[in-house]
Amino acid sequence: MPSIETSIWLALKARAQALVLSPVLPVAWPNESFTKPTGGYLRVTHVPNVNRRLFLSSTDPHQRLGLLQIDVFGKKNENAAVAVEIAGKVAEHFACGTDMWRDGLRVSVAKAPDMGQSIDNDTHQQVPVTIAYECFA
């Protein structure tokens, strides 16, 4: 049986993999080789945060909080609304209350995802989407 942390990541990853976009965009996953394309793509980052002990017994579940960030990269000098629209689709896919299950654990989206301001770099426009989650385990 995987650790709690691994099960949380696998639940989040499975949900991200189920995202259907048209056109399909390549995805940069943590710790996997990726060649940045000239066109649009997604980058997934998992940021586990704090564990909270809300109950008295040491064997009671802890509240495990974290963030999943999915950065939408659009081609630079393309209509800025394209990347923002895709970011909106990502946010809709992780709506508040969305439950993801793995190894008997429920990972829930804790609030509506946050869409950050567009960031320009040399080749792409980046729109970050941050998904807050919680798991009691």
MARBA-3410 file (N, C-alpha, C, O; in Angstrom, 1 decimal):
137
0.9,-1.2,0.0,0.0,0.0,0.0,0.9,1.2,0.0,1.8,1.4,0.8 ~ 0.6,2.2,-0.9,1.5,3.4,-1.0,1.3,4.3,0.3,0.3,4.1,1.0 ~ 2.2,5.1,0.5,2.1,6.1,1.6,0.9,7.0,1.4,0.4,7.2,0.2 ~ 0.5,7.7,2.4,-0.6,8.7,2.3,-0.2,9.8,1.3,-1.0,10.2,0.4 ~ 1.1,10.3,1.4,1.5,11.3,0.5,1.5,10.9,-1.0,1.1,11.6,-1.9
1.9,9.6,-1.2,1.9,9.1,-2.6,0.5,9.0,-3.1,0.2,9.3,-4.2 ~ -0.4,8.5,-2.2,-1.8,8.3,-2.6,-2.5,9.7,-3.0,-3.2,9.8,-3.9 ~ -2.1,10.7,-2.2,-2.7,12.0,-2.5,-2.2,12.5,-3.9,-3.0,12.9,-4.7 ~ -0.9,12.4,-4.1,-0.3,12.8,-5.4,-1.0,12.0,-6.6,-1.3,12.6,-7.6 ~ -1.1,10.7,-6.4,-1.7,9.9,-7.5,-3.2,10.3,-7.8,-3.6,10.2,-8.9
-3.9,10.6,-6.7,-5.3,11.1,-6.9,-5.3,12.4,-7.7,-6.1,12.6,-8.6 ~ -4.4,13.3,-7.3,-4.4,14.6,-8.0,-3.9,14.4,-9.5,-4.5,15.0,-10.4 ~ -2.9,13.6,-9.7,-2.4,13.3,-11.0,-3.5,12.7,-11.9,-3.6,13.1,-13.1 ~ -4.2,11.7,-11.4,-5.3,11.1,-12.2,-6.3,12.1,-12.6,-6.8,12.0,-13.7 ~ -6.7,13.0,-11.7,-7.7,14.0,-12.1,-7.1,15.0,-13.2,-7.8,15.3,-14.1
-5.9,15.4,-13.0,-5.2,16.2,-14.0,-5.2,15.5,-15.4,-5.4,16.1,-16.4 ~ -4.9,14.2,-15.4,-4.8,13.5,-16.6,-6.1,13.3,-17.3,-6.2,13.1,-18.5 ~ -7.2,13.4,-16.5,-8.5,13.3,-17.1,-9.0,14.6,-17.7,-10.1,14.6,-18.3 ~ -8.3,15.6,-17.6,-8.6,16.9,-18.2,-8.6,16.8,-19.7,-7.5,16.4,-20.3 ~ -9.7,17.1,-20.4,-9.8,17.0,-21.8,-9.8,18.4,-22.4,-10.8,19.1,-22.2
-8.8,18.8,-23.2,-8.8,20.1,-23.8,-8.7,19.9,-25.3,-8.2,18.9,-25.8 ~ -9.2,20.8,-26.0,-9.2,20.8,-27.5,-8.6,22.1,-28.0,-9.3,23.2,-27.8 ~ -7.5,22.1,-28.6,-6.6,21.0,-28.9,-5.9,20.4,-27.7,-5.8,21.1,-26.7 ~ -5.5,19.2,-27.7,-4.8,18.5,-26.6,-3.4,19.2,-26.5,-2.8,19.5,-27.5 ~ -3.1,19.5,-25.2,-1.8,20.2,-24.9,-0.9,19.2,-24.2,-1.3,18.4,-23.4
0.4,19.2,-24.6,1.4,18.4,-23.9,1.5,18.9,-22.4,1.2,20.0,-22.1 ~ 1.9,17.9,-21.5,1.9,18.2,-20.1,3.3,18.0,-19.6,3.9,16.9,-19.8 ~ 3.9,18.9,-18.8,5.2,18.8,-18.1,4.8,18.3,-16.7,4.3,19.1,-15.9 ~ 5.2,17.1,-16.4,4.9,16.5,-15.1,6.2,16.6,-14.2,7.3,16.7,-14.7 ~ 6.0,16.7,-12.9,7.2,16.8,-12.0,8.1,15.6,-12.2,7.7,14.5,-12.3
9.4,15.9,-12.3,10.5,14.9,-12.3,10.4,14.0,-13.5,10.8,12.8,-13.5 ~ 9.8,14.5,-14.6,9.8,13.7,-15.9,10.4,14.6,-17.0,10.1,15.8,-17.0 ~ 11.1,14.0,-17.9,11.7,14.7,-19.0,10.6,15.4,-19.8,9.6,14.8,-20.0 ~ 10.9,16.6,-20.3,9.9,17.3,-21.1,10.7,18.3,-22.0,11.6,19.0,-21.5 ~ 10.3,18.3,-23.2,10.9,19.3,-24.2,9.8,20.3,-24.4,8.7,20.0,-24.9
10.1,21.6,-24.0,9.2,22.7,-24.1,8.8,22.9,-25.6,9.7,23.2,-26.4 ~ 7.5,22.8,-26.0,7.2,23.1,-27.4,7.1,24.6,-27.7,7.1,25.4,-26.7 ~ 7.0,24.9,-28.9,6.9,26.3,-29.3,5.5,26.8,-29.1,5.2,28.0,-28.9 ~ 4.5,25.9,-29.1,3.1,26.2,-28.8,2.7,26.1,-27.4,3.6,26.1,-26.5 ~ 1.5,25.9,-27.1,0.9,25.9,-25.8,1.2,24.5,-25.1,1.4,23.5,-25.7
1.3,24.6,-23.8,1.4,23.4,-23.0,1.0,23.7,-21.5,0.8,24.8,-21.2 ~ 1.0,22.6,-20.7,0.6,22.7,-19.3,1.8,22.2,-18.5,2.6,21.4,-18.9 ~ 2.0,22.8,-17.3,3.0,22.3,-16.4,2.3,22.1,-15.0,1.7,23.0,-14.5 ~ 2.5,20.9,-14.5,1.9,20.5,-13.2,2.9,20.5,-12.1,4.0,19.9,-12.3 ~ 2.6,21.2,-11.0,3.5,21.2,-9.8,2.7,20.9,-8.6,1.6,21.4,-8.4
3.2,19.9,-7.8,2.5,19.6,-6.5,3.2,20.2,-5.4,4.5,20.0,-5.2 ~ 2.5,20.9,-4.5,3.1,21.5,-3.4,2.4,21.1,-2.1,1.5,21.7,-1.7 ~ 2.8,20.0,-1.5,2.2,19.6,-0.2,2.5,20.7,0.8,3.6,21.3,0.8 ~ 1.6,21.0,1.7,1.7,22.1,2.6,1.8,21.5,4.1,2.7,20.7,4.4 ~ 0.9,21.9,4.9,0.9,21.6,6.3,0.0,20.5,6.7,-1.1,20.3,6.0
0.3,19.7,7.7,-0.7,18.8,8.3,-1.2,19.4,9.6,-0.4,19.9,10.4 ~ -2.5,19.3,9.8,-3.1,19.8,11.0,-3.7,18.7,11.8,-4.4,17.8,11.3 ~ -3.4,18.7,13.1,-4.0,17.8,14.0,-5.2,18.4,14.7,-5.1,19.3,15.5 ~ -6.4,18.0,14.2,-7.6,18.6,14.6,-8.3,17.8,15.8,-9.2,18.4,16.4 ~ -7.9,16.6,15.9,-8.5,15.7,16.9,-7.5,15.4,18.0,-6.3,15.5,17.8
-8.0,14.9,19.1,-7.2,14.6,20.3,-6.4,13.3,20.2,-5.2,13.3,20.6 ~ -7.0,12.3,19.7,-6.3,11.0,19.7,-5.1,11.0,18.6,-5.3,11.6,17.5 ~ -4.0,10.4,18.9,-2.9,10.4,18.0,-3.2,9.5,16.8,-2.5,9.6,15.8 ~ -4.2,8.6,16.9,-4.6,7.8,15.8,-5.7,8.3,14.9,-6.1,7.7,13.9 ~ -6.3,9.5,15.3,-7.3,10.1,14.5,-6.6,10.7,13.3,-5.4,11.0,13.3
-7.4,10.9,12.2,-6.8,11.5,11.0,-6.4,12.9,11.2,-6.9,13.7,12.0 ~ -5.4,13.2,10.4,-4.9,14.6,10.3,-5.5,15.3,9.1,-5.8,14.6,8.1 ~ -5.6,16.6,9.1,-6.0,17.3,7.9,-4.8,17.6,7.2,-3.9,18.3,7.7 ~ -4.7,17.1,5.9,-3.5,17.3,5.1,-3.8,18.3,4.0,-4.7,18.0,3.2 ~ -3.2,19.4,4.0,-3.4,20.5,3.1,-2.3,20.6,2.0,-1.2,20.3,2.3
-2.7,21.1,0.9,-1.6,21.3,-0.1,-2.2,22.0,-1.3,-3.4,22.4,-1.4 ~ -1.3,22.2,-2.3,-1.7,23.0,-3.5,-1.3,22.1,-4.7,-0.2,21.5,-4.7 ~ -2.1,22.2,-5.8,-1.7,21.6,-7.1,-1.7,22.8,-8.0,-2.8,23.5,-8.1 ~ -0.6,23.1,-8.6,-0.6,24.3,-9.5,-0.4,23.7,-10.9,0.4,22.9,-11.2 ~ -1.3,24.2,-11.8,-1.3,23.9,-13.2,-1.1,25.2,-13.9,-2.0,26.0,-14.0
0.1,25.4,-14.5,0.4,26.5,-15.3,0.1,26.3,-16.7,0.5,25.3,-17.3 ~ -0.7,27.2,-17.3,-1.1,27.2,-18.7,-0.1,28.1,-19.4,0.0,29.3,-19.2 ~ 0.6,27.5,-20.4,1.5,28.3,-21.2,0.9,28.4,-22.6,0.7,27.4,-23.3 ~ 0.8,29.7,-23.1,0.3,29.9,-24.4,1.5,30.6,-25.2,2.4,31.1,-24.6 ~ 1.4,30.4,-26.5,2.4,31.0,-27.4,2.5,32.5,-27.2,1.4,33.1,-27.3
3.6,33.0,-27.0,3.8,34.5,-26.9,3.3,35.2,-28.1,3.4,34.7,-29.3 ~ 2.7,36.3,-27.9,2.2,37.2,-29.0,0.9,36.6,-29.6,0.5,37.1,-30.7 ~ 0.4,35.5,-29.0,-0.9,35.0,-29.5,-2.0,35.7,-28.7,-1.7,36.4,-27.7 ~ -3.2,35.7,-29.1,-4.3,36.3,-28.4,-4.2,35.9,-26.9,-4.3,34.7,-26.6 ~ -4.1,36.8,-26.0,-3.9,36.5,-24.5,-5.1,35.8,-24.0,-5.0,35.0,-23.0
-6.3,36.0,-24.6,-7.5,35.3,-24.1,-7.5,33.8,-24.3,-8.2,33.1,-23.6 ~ -6.6,33.3,-25.2,-6.5,31.9,-25.4,-6.0,31.2,-24.2,-6.7,30.3,-23.7 ~ -4.9,31.6,-23.6,-4.3,31.0,-22.4,-5.3,31.2,-21.2,-5.4,30.3,-20.4 ~ -5.9,32.4,-21.1,-6.9,32.6,-20.0,-8.1,31.7,-20.1,-8.5,31.2,-19.1 ~ -8.5,31.5,-21.3,-9.7,30.6,-21.5,-9.3,29.1,-21.1,-10.1,28.4,-20.5
-8.1,28.7,-21.5,-7.7,27.3,-21.1,-7.5,27.2,-19.6,-7.9,26.2,-19.0 ~ -7.0,28.3,-19.0,-6.9,28.3,-17.5,-8.2,28.2,-16.9,-8.4,27.5,-15.9 ~ -9.2,28.9,-17.5,-10.6,28.7,-16.9,-11.1,27.3,-17.0,-11.8,26.9,-16.1 ~ -10.8,26.6,-18.1,-11.2,25.2,-18.2,-10.5,24.3,-17.2,-11.1,23.4,-16.6 ~ -9.3,24.6,-16.9,-8.5,23.9,-15.9,-9.2,24.1,-14.5,-9.5,23.2,-13.8
-9.6,25.4,-14.2,-10.2,25.7,-13.0,-11.6,25.0,-12.9,-11.9,24.5,-11.8 ~ -12.3,25.0,-14.0,-13.6,24.3,-14.0,-13.5,22.8,-13.7,-14.3,22.2,-13.0 ~ -12.4,22.2,-14.2,-12.2,20.8,-14.0,-11.9,20.4,-12.5,-12.1,19.3,-12.1 ~ -11.4,21.4,-11.8,-11.1,21.3,-10.3,-12.0,22.1,-9.5,-11.5,22.9,-8.6 ~ -13.3,22.1,-9.8,-14.2,23.0,-9.1,-14.3,22.6,-7.6,-14.0,21.5,-7.2
-14.6,23.6,-6.8,-14.7,23.4,-5.3,-15.6,22.2,-5.0,-16.7,22.1,-5.6 ~ -15.2,21.3,-4.1,-15.9,20.2,-3.8,-15.6,18.9,-4.6,-16.1,17.8,-4.3 ~ -14.8,19.1,-5.6,-14.4,17.9,-6.5,-13.7,16.9,-5.6,-12.7,17.3,-4.9 ~ -14.1,15.7,-5.6,-13.5,14.6,-4.8,-12.7,13.7,-5.7,-13.2,13.3,-6.8 ~ -11.5,13.4,-5.3,-10.6,12.4,-6.0,-10.3,11.3,-5.0,-10.0,11.6,-3.9
-10.4,10.1,-5.5,-10.1,8.9,-4.6,-8.9,8.1,-5.0,-8.7,7.9,-6.2 ~ -8.2,7.7,-4.1,-7.0,6.8,-4.3,-6.7,6.0,-3.1,-6.6,6.6,-2.0 ~ -6.6,4.7,-3.2,-6.3,3.8,-2.1,-7.1,4.1,-0.9,-6.6,4.0,0.3 ~ -8.4,4.3,-1.1,-9.3,4.5,0.0,-9.3,5.9,0.6,-10.0,6.2,1.6 ~ -8.5,6.8,0.1,-8.4,8.2,0.6,-9.2,9.1,-0.3,-9.1,9.0,-1.5
-9.8,10.1,0.3,-10.5,11.1,-0.5,-9.7,12.4,-0.4,-9.4,12.9,0.7 ~ -9.4,12.9,-1.5,-8.7,14.2,-1.7,-9.8,15.2,-2.3,-10.3,14.9,-3.3 ~ -10.0,16.3,-1.6,-11.1,17.2,-2.0,-10.5,18.6,-2.3,-9.7,19.1,-1.7 ~ -11.1,19.2,-3.4,-10.8,20.6,-3.7,-11.4,21.4,-2.6,-12.7,21.4,-2.5 ~ -10.6,22.2,-1.9,-11.1,22.9,-0.7,-11.8,24.2,-1.0,-12.7,24.7,-0.2
-11.5,24.8,-2.2,-12.2,26.1,-2.5,-12.0,26.3,-4.0,-11.3,25.5,-4.7 ~ -12.7,27.3,-4.6,-12.5,27.5,-6.0,-11.1,27.8,-6.3,-10.4,28.5,-5.6 ~ -10.6,27.2,-7.4,-9.2,27.5,-7.8,-8.9,29.0,-8.0,-9.8,29.7,-8.5 ~ -7.7,29.4,-7.8,-7.2,30.7,-8.0,-6.5,30.8,-9.4,-5.6,30.0,-9.6 ~ -6.9,31.8,-10.2,-6.2,32.0,-11.4,-5.4,33.3,-11.3,-5.9,34.3,-10.9
-4.1,33.1,-11.5,-3.2,34.2,-11.3,-3.1,35.1,-12.5,-3.7,34.8,-13.6 ~ -2.4,36.2,-12.4,-2.2,37.2,-13.4,-1.3,36.5,-14.5,-0.4,35.8,-14.2 ~ -1.5,36.9,-15.7,-0.7,36.4,-16.8,0.7,36.9,-16.7,1.0,38.1,-16.3 ~ 1.7,36.0,-16.9,3.1,36.4,-16.8,3.8,36.1,-18.2,3.6,35.0,-18.8 ~ 4.4,37.1,-18.7,5.1,37.0,-20.0,6.6,36.6,-19.8,7.2,37.1,-18.9
7.0,35.6,-20.6,8.5,35.3,-20.6,9.0,35.4,-22.0,8.3,35.9,-22.9 ~ 10.1,34.9,-22.3,10.7,35.0,-23.6,9.9,34.4,-24.8,9.8,34.9,-25.9 ~ 9.3,33.2,-24.5,8.7,32.5,-25.5,7.2,32.2,-25.3,6.5,31.9,-26.3 ~ 6.7,32.4,-24.1,5.4,32.0,-23.8,4.7,33.0,-22.8,5.4,33.8,-22.2 ~ 3.4,32.9,-22.8,2.6,33.6,-21.8,2.1,32.6,-20.8,1.6,31.5,-21.2
2.3,32.8,-19.5,2.0,31.8,-18.4,0.8,32.3,-17.6,0.8,33.5,-17.2 ~ -0.2,31.5,-17.4,-1.3,31.8,-16.6,-1.4,30.7,-15.5,-1.8,29.5,-15.8 ~ -1.1,31.0,-14.3,-1.1,30.0,-13.2,-2.5,29.7,-12.7,-3.3,30.7,-12.4 ~ -2.8,28.5,-12.4,-4.1,28.1,-11.8,-3.7,27.3,-10.6,-3.0,26.2,-10.7 ~ -4.1,27.7,-9.4,-3.7,27.1,-8.1,-4.9,26.5,-7.5,-5.9,27.1,-7.2
-4.8,25.2,-7.2,-5.9,24.4,-6.7,-5.5,24.0,-5.2,-4.6,23.3,-5.0 ~ -6.3,24.4,-4.3,-6.1,24.1,-2.9,-6.9,22.8,-2.6,-8.0,22.7,-3.0 ~ -6.2,21.8,-1.9,-6.9,20.6,-1.6,-6.7,20.2,-0.1,-5.8,20.8,0.5 ~ -7.5,19.3,0.3,-7.4,18.8,1.7,-7.7,17.3,1.6,-8.5,16.8,0.8 ~ -7.1,16.6,2.6,-7.3,15.2,2.7,-7.3,14.8,4.2,-6.3,15.3,4.9
-8.2,14.1,4.7,-8.2,13.7,6.1,-7.7,12.2,6.1,-8.4,11.3,5.7 ~ -6.5,12.0,6.7,-5.9,10.7,6.7,-4.9,10.6,7.9,-4.3,9.5,8.1
END
